[in-house]
């Protein structure tokens, strides 16, 4: 029989946050900032739990970390501590003997989600964005190199670049249209608001314990360093990017904003939803030894991904959000273990709270494109329910990502929402 919670909303089959999930986040409530765990439509305040001595069975380091204002310290403690707290909270919130006995005390530590202001879950010291979807890389590559869409290194090395951590914002934050240099064919460059604004559907990987500078993380140990996953929208100004990206890659076209969902789903919660890693085509090279996972049969995660859009006109007309595309995390050419191991393979030191993103996640079919740029291969622009059309985003557009597991017979685990609304650019001084 599936485990149930005495929190009634956690037993709704459509909730993102059943007791099998228990994702971590940071929230503000009544002037204070605390770490919380989502359960149905409620947040379990871990600081309050510690104050009420509901966590006394846990090591002192875990209890202390639960009273912090960010998840970094708890992330640093590693899988044994993460599992210990997870078991404790499962008992507190479950409908078993412990949960029923302590329900009154635990209820005092619950905060309705509607009363909480979600914040960034960790102090993100560094942010790295990868390019791990071969379908995305191929489809975009064909736009610029029809006869040779993938560069020679793609199937050998996980491609990535260092992003900008300071401009990462939590879901619900407005995103201002950036200004930058653009260049039309046969014309001189100009500076002004970017016109080709795009979203990128990605999954984020939060680092737990790091590694010392000069040390590596063997792939067999990679998941000991992965705290959990979130959703990521790495907004992109395509017209700025096309002018500035050579020879060093993305810069101002990407660093103006990155939106993440506020809840981090523990890797442990996703264990039942693990699937085989991407099935490489015959003739593709075998990963080099340091990237060869000992268990590729469990290298992927069956996680359905969705992109929705509402325009300002749609909201005014009370029209529902339009689903633009769907994808699945299992379609990544490189696994999350490979991304982390490769990042540390040169001795680069990762730290608790660092964020790695997969890059745009796309599937092989029309309707599975993870960004608007990919949809340029279609014959017509997107037509919204309001009659408006889109090739790129307009001011007032709100993009929302959602994700959930989809294994028959197992509870639905969701990620909450990763949403951002595009607002007009600030007037630029071009003198």
matplotlib code that plots the C-alpha trace (Angstrom):
import matplotlib.pyplot as plt

x = [0.0, 1.4, 2.5, 0.0, 0.3, -2.1, -1.7, -4.8, -3.6, -0.5, -2.8, -4.3, -3.2, -2.6, -0.3, 3.3, 4.2, 3.1, 5.0, 7.2, 8.6, 9.5, 11.5, 13.5, 13.1, 13.6, 10.7, 9.9, 7.0, 6.2, 9.5, 11.6, 13.5, 13.5, 14.2, 11.1, 9.9, 6.8, 4.0, 0.8, -0.3, 1.8, 5.4, 7.0, 9.1, 12.3, 13.4, 10.2, 10.6, 14.1, 12.7, 10.0, 12.5, 10.9, 14.4, 16.2, 16.9, 19.1, 22.8, 23.4, 24.9, 21.7, 19.5, 21.8, 21.7, 17.9, 17.8, 19.9, 18.5, 19.8, 20.4, 24.1, 25.2, 22.7, 23.8, 27.4, 26.6, 26.1, 23.8, 23.7, 22.5, 20.1, 18.6, 18.4, 16.3, 14.2, 13.3, 12.6, 10.3, 8.5, 7.7, 6.5, 4.2, 3.1, -0.1, 1.7, 2.0, 4.7, 2.9, -0.5, 1.2, 3.0, 0.5, -0.5, 3.0, 3.9, 0.8, 2.1, 5.2, 3.1, 2.8, 0.3, 2.1, -0.3, 1.2, 4.8, 7.2, 9.6, 13.2, 16.3, 17.0, 20.7, 23.5, 24.6, 28.3, 28.8, 26.6, 27.5, 25.3, 25.7, 24.5, 23.6, 20.6, 21.7, 18.3, 18.6, 22.2, 21.3, 18.2, 19.9, 23.0, 21.0, 19.9, 23.5, 25.3, 22.7, 25.3, 27.2, 25.0, 27.1, 30.6, 33.2, 33.6, 29.9, 29.8, 33.1, 32.9, 30.0, 29.9, 29.4, 30.2, 30.4, 27.3, 26.4, 25.2, 24.4, 21.4, 19.7, 16.2, 13.4, 10.2, 7.7, 10.3, 9.9, 12.5, 13.5, 14.2, 17.9, 19.6, 22.7, 24.6, 23.0, 24.0, 21.9, 23.4, 25.3, 24.7, 26.8, 26.1, 23.6, 22.8, 19.2, 16.6, 17.0, 14.2, 14.7, 14.0, 13.7, 13.3, 15.3, 13.8, 16.4, 16.8, 19.2, 21.5, 22.4, 25.8, 26.0, 29.5, 32.1, 35.7, 39.0, 40.8, 42.9, 40.9, 38.4, 35.1, 35.0, 31.8, 31.0, 30.8, 29.1, 25.7, 27.1, 27.7, 24.3, 21.8, 18.8, 17.2, 15.1, 13.7, 15.7, 14.8, 18.0, 16.6, 18.4, 18.6, 19.2, 20.0, 22.6, 24.0, 24.5, 26.7, 28.7, 29.2, 32.3, 34.9, 34.3, 30.7, 27.6, 28.0, 25.5, 22.9, 22.6, 23.7, 20.8, 18.5, 18.1, 14.9, 14.8, 12.0, 12.1, 11.8, 14.8, 13.6, 16.0, 17.8, 16.7, 13.0, 13.7, 15.3, 12.2, 12.0, 15.5, 15.7, 18.4, 20.7, 20.2, 20.6, 23.4, 23.2, 25.2, 28.6, 28.6, 31.8, 31.8, 32.4, 36.0, 36.8, 36.4, 32.8, 31.9, 29.2, 29.2, 25.4, 24.1, 21.0, 19.9, 21.6, 18.5, 15.4, 11.9, 10.7, 8.1, 8.7, 6.2, 6.4, 3.4, 2.9, 0.4, 0.4, -0.8, -3.8, -4.6, -4.6, -6.9, -9.3, -9.0, -7.7, -5.8, -2.1, -1.1, 1.2, 4.0, 6.0, 6.8, 10.0, 11.6, 14.8, 15.6, 16.4, 19.7, 22.8, 24.9, 23.7, 23.8, 26.5, 28.6, 28.1, 29.3, 32.2, 33.4, 33.1, 35.5, 37.8, 40.4, 40.5, 37.9, 36.5, 32.7, 31.0, 27.8, 25.0, 26.7, 24.2, 24.8, 22.1, 21.6, 21.1, 18.0, 16.2, 14.5, 13.1, 13.2, 9.7, 7.9, 6.3, 9.3, 11.5, 12.9, 13.1, 11.6, 14.8, 14.4, 10.8, 12.2, 12.4, 8.6, 6.8, 4.6, 4.9, 3.1, -0.5, -1.8, -5.5, -5.9, -5.0, -1.6, 1.5, 5.0, 8.4, 10.1, 8.7, 7.0, 6.8, 4.1, 4.5, 4.8, 6.6, 6.0, 7.8, 6.3, 7.6, 6.4, 7.4, 5.4, 5.9, 2.8, 2.0, 4.2, 3.1, 3.3, 6.3, 6.3, 8.7, 6.3, 6.5, 9.3, 7.7, 8.8, 7.1, 9.0, 8.8, 9.9, 13.6, 14.8, 15.5, 19.1, 21.6, 23.1, 25.1]
y = [0.0, 3.4, 5.7, 8.4, 11.6, 13.1, 16.3, 15.8, 17.9, 15.6, 12.7, 14.5, 12.4, 15.7, 17.3, 18.0, 17.3, 14.0, 12.5, 10.6, 13.9, 16.2, 18.8, 21.5, 25.3, 28.5, 30.8, 34.1, 34.3, 36.9, 38.7, 35.6, 33.4, 29.6, 26.3, 24.4, 21.1, 21.1, 18.7, 19.1, 22.7, 23.3, 24.0, 22.2, 24.9, 23.1, 25.9, 25.5, 21.8, 22.2, 24.7, 22.3, 19.5, 17.4, 16.6, 15.5, 12.0, 13.6, 14.5, 17.9, 19.1, 18.3, 20.1, 23.1, 23.1, 23.0, 26.3, 28.2, 30.7, 28.8, 25.2, 25.4, 24.0, 21.1, 20.4, 20.1, 17.3, 14.6, 11.7, 10.1, 13.3, 14.0, 10.5, 10.8, 14.0, 12.6, 9.5, 11.7, 14.0, 11.1, 9.7, 13.1, 13.7, 10.1, 8.6, 5.9, 5.8, 8.5, 10.9, 10.4, 10.8, 14.0, 15.5, 18.4, 19.6, 19.2, 21.1, 24.1, 24.0, 24.1, 27.2, 27.4, 27.9, 30.8, 32.7, 32.1, 34.1, 31.7, 32.7, 31.3, 28.0, 28.4, 31.0, 30.0, 30.6, 29.4, 28.5, 26.3, 25.7, 22.6, 21.6, 18.1, 17.5, 16.1, 16.8, 20.5, 20.7, 19.1, 21.1, 24.4, 23.3, 22.7, 26.3, 27.5, 24.5, 22.4, 19.9, 19.6, 20.5, 18.8, 19.9, 17.1, 17.2, 16.9, 13.1, 13.0, 15.8, 17.4, 21.0, 23.8, 27.3, 29.3, 31.4, 34.3, 33.3, 36.9, 37.2, 33.9, 34.7, 32.6, 31.7, 34.6, 37.3, 39.6, 39.4, 42.7, 42.7, 43.3, 45.8, 44.9, 45.1, 43.5, 43.5, 43.1, 41.9, 44.6, 47.1, 48.5, 47.3, 49.1, 49.1, 48.8, 46.4, 42.8, 41.7, 38.0, 37.0, 33.3, 30.8, 27.6, 24.6, 23.1, 21.1, 22.3, 20.1, 21.5, 20.4, 19.0, 18.2, 19.6, 18.7, 20.4, 22.4, 20.0, 16.9, 15.0, 13.4, 9.9, 9.1, 6.2, 8.8, 11.5, 11.1, 11.5, 15.1, 15.7, 17.2, 17.5, 18.9, 22.0, 23.6, 26.3, 28.8, 30.2, 33.2, 34.1, 37.1, 35.4, 38.5, 39.7, 36.2, 35.7, 38.9, 38.5, 34.7, 34.2, 33.4, 32.9, 31.9, 33.2, 36.4, 39.3, 37.5, 35.0, 36.8, 39.2, 36.6, 32.9, 31.7, 28.7, 26.9, 27.4, 23.7, 21.3, 17.7, 15.4, 12.9, 10.2, 11.0, 10.3, 7.0, 4.9, 6.9, 6.1, 4.6, 3.7, 6.4, 7.7, 5.0, 6.2, 5.5, 2.7, 4.1, 6.8, 6.7, 5.0, 7.7, 8.0, 6.0, 8.7, 9.3, 5.7, 5.2, 1.8, 1.8, 3.3, 1.2, 3.7, 6.8, 8.6, 10.0, 9.6, 13.2, 14.8, 18.5, 21.1, 24.7, 27.0, 30.6, 33.3, 36.7, 39.9, 39.8, 36.2, 37.1, 40.1, 37.8, 35.1, 32.6, 29.6, 29.2, 27.5, 24.5, 25.1, 21.9, 18.8, 16.9, 14.4, 14.5, 10.9, 12.3, 13.9, 12.6, 13.2, 12.1, 14.4, 12.2, 12.8, 16.5, 16.7, 14.4, 16.2, 19.6, 18.4, 16.3, 19.1, 19.6, 22.4, 22.7, 22.5, 23.9, 23.3, 25.3, 25.5, 25.0, 23.0, 23.2, 20.6, 23.1, 23.1, 19.8, 18.8, 15.6, 14.2, 15.2, 18.4, 19.6, 18.6, 21.7, 23.2, 26.8, 29.1, 29.2, 25.5, 26.1, 28.2, 25.0, 25.0, 26.5, 28.9, 31.0, 29.9, 31.0, 31.7, 31.2, 35.0, 35.0, 36.6, 35.0, 34.4, 33.6, 35.1, 36.5, 39.8, 42.1, 40.9, 37.2, 34.8, 31.5, 28.7, 25.4, 22.3, 18.8, 15.6, 11.9, 9.6, 6.0, 3.9, 2.6, 5.1, 8.4, 11.5, 13.7, 17.3, 20.2, 23.1, 26.0, 27.9, 31.0, 34.5, 37.4, 39.5, 43.3, 46.1, 47.2, 50.2, 53.3, 53.0, 55.8, 55.3, 58.6]
z = [0.0, -1.0, 1.9, 2.7, 4.7, 7.3, 5.4, 3.2, 0.2, -0.1, -1.0, -4.0, -7.1, -8.9, -6.4, -7.2, -3.6, -2.2, 0.8, -1.6, -2.9, 0.1, -1.9, -0.2, -0.5, 1.3, 2.1, 3.8, 6.3, 8.8, 8.3, 8.7, 6.3, 6.9, 5.1, 4.3, 2.8, 0.5, 1.4, -0.6, -0.3, 2.9, 3.8, 6.8, 8.5, 9.5, 11.8, 13.7, 13.9, 15.3, 17.9, 18.9, 19.3, 16.7, 15.1, 18.3, 16.8, 14.1, 14.4, 15.8, 12.5, 10.7, 13.2, 13.1, 9.3, 9.4, 11.3, 8.6, 6.1, 3.1, 2.1, 1.6, 4.9, 4.7, 1.1, 2.3, 4.8, 2.2, 1.4, 4.8, 6.5, 3.6, 4.0, 7.8, 7.6, 4.9, 7.0, 10.0, 8.1, 6.4, 9.8, 11.1, 8.1, 7.5, 8.7, 10.7, 14.5, 14.8, 12.6, 14.3, 17.8, 16.9, 14.5, 16.8, 17.3, 13.6, 12.5, 14.4, 12.0, 8.8, 6.7, 3.9, 0.6, -0.2, 2.8, 1.9, -0.4, -2.0, -2.3, -4.0, -2.2, -1.8, -2.2, -5.7, -5.9, -9.5, -12.4, -15.4, -18.4, -20.6, -24.0, -23.3, -25.6, -29.0, -30.5, -29.5, -30.7, -34.0, -34.7, -33.9, -35.8, -38.9, -38.9, -39.3, -40.7, -42.6, -43.9, -40.6, -37.7, -34.9, -34.3, -34.2, -30.4, -29.4, -29.0, -27.1, -24.6, -22.6, -23.9, -21.4, -20.4, -17.2, -16.7, -14.4, -10.9, -9.8, -12.2, -11.2, -9.9, -8.4, -10.2, -10.3, -10.8, -13.7, -16.4, -18.1, -21.8, -22.1, -24.4, -26.3, -29.6, -32.6, -36.3, -39.3, -42.6, -44.5, -41.7, -38.9, -35.3, -33.2, -29.5, -28.3, -26.9, -28.0, -30.3, -30.5, -26.8, -26.2, -23.3, -22.8, -21.1, -18.8, -15.6, -12.9, -10.8, -7.3, -6.0, -2.5, -1.1, -3.4, -4.1, -3.3, -5.9, -7.9, -7.1, -9.3, -8.7, -10.2, -12.0, -9.7, -6.9, -8.8, -7.2, -3.7, -4.8, -6.3, -3.8, -6.1, -9.2, -10.1, -13.3, -15.1, -17.8, -19.2, -21.1, -24.3, -26.5, -29.8, -31.9, -29.4, -29.1, -32.9, -33.0, -29.8, -29.4, -31.6, -30.6, -26.9, -26.7, -24.8, -22.8, -22.4, -24.4, -21.5, -18.4, -18.0, -16.2, -15.4, -13.7, -11.4, -9.7, -5.9, -4.9, -5.1, -5.6, -3.8, -6.1, -3.6, -4.3, -8.0, -7.5, -8.5, -11.7, -13.0, -16.5, -18.9, -20.2, -23.7, -26.3, -28.5, -32.2, -33.8, -34.7, -31.9, -29.9, -26.5, -23.8, -22.7, -19.6, -17.0, -18.3, -18.5, -15.8, -14.0, -14.3, -17.5, -17.0, -14.4, -15.8, -17.0, -15.2, -16.6, -16.1, -18.4, -19.1, -20.4, -21.6, -21.4, -22.6, -21.8, -23.5, -21.9, -24.3, -23.3, -19.6, -20.3, -22.1, -19.4, -21.8, -20.4, -20.9, -24.2, -24.1, -26.6, -26.2, -24.2, -23.6, -21.3, -19.2, -20.4, -23.8, -22.7, -24.6, -21.5, -18.1, -15.0, -13.6, -16.6, -16.5, -12.9, -13.4, -16.5, -14.8, -12.0, -14.3, -14.6, -10.9, -10.9, -7.3, -7.1, -3.9, -2.1, -3.8, -7.2, -10.0, -13.2, -15.9, -18.6, -21.5, -23.6, -23.4, -26.7, -28.2, -31.7, -32.8, -33.7, -30.5, -28.4, -29.1, -25.9, -27.2, -29.8, -31.9, -32.7, -33.9, -36.8, -38.7, -38.8, -41.8, -39.8, -36.6, -33.4, -33.3, -29.8, -28.7, -28.9, -32.6, -31.9, -33.5, -32.1, -33.5, -30.3, -27.1, -26.7, -23.7, -21.3, -22.3, -19.4, -19.8, -17.4, -17.1, -15.3, -14.8, -13.3, -13.2, -15.3, -14.3, -14.1, -10.7, -8.9, -7.3, -9.4, -8.3, -9.5, -9.4, -8.9, -11.4, -13.0, -14.3, -15.5, -17.2, -19.7, -19.1, -21.4, -21.6, -19.8, -21.9, -23.1, -23.3, -26.7, -26.9]

ax = plt.figure().add_subplot(projection="3d")
ax.plot(x, y, z, "-o")
ax.set_aspect("equal")
plt.show()
